[in-house]
């Protein structure tokens, strides 16, 4: 029996890639192997990629590659900062919930290109709603996992 890897033992690779408007997105990549399914993890309001520390390790143990992203709409958590949010604020870019949609699209496209396959898109709260919107027209989305989606954008979309 192979022992389980603890959260402290699996250190994700910190990566960066461009959003649709060239803002640099910071993410944690939990790479299993090149043939494993891929999940893009999108955080809830006022949070960041570290929301998924424990979940990503659990998914990795079950055979998934995971990409946990910092969206521009977010904040501090677990003594860690949302680096994408900080960069967006420093560049005077808007950081409302809908503004994060371009970050989610960029993350989906980045992960799909890296692994040469459609991805599973996982959202929480506002990002779950954005994930549903993104999945409609993006062939790089295989499936969506939506935790607590709401009708946050009914008047805006």
Secondary structure, DSSP 8 states (H G I E B T S, - for coil): ------TTT---EEEEEE-TTS-EEEEEEE---TTS-EEEEE--TT--GGGGHHHHHHHHHTT-EEEEE--SS---BTTB--HHHHHHHHTT---SGGGGHHHHHHHHHHHHHHHTS-EEEEEETHHHHHHHHHHHH-TTEEEEEEES---TTTTT-
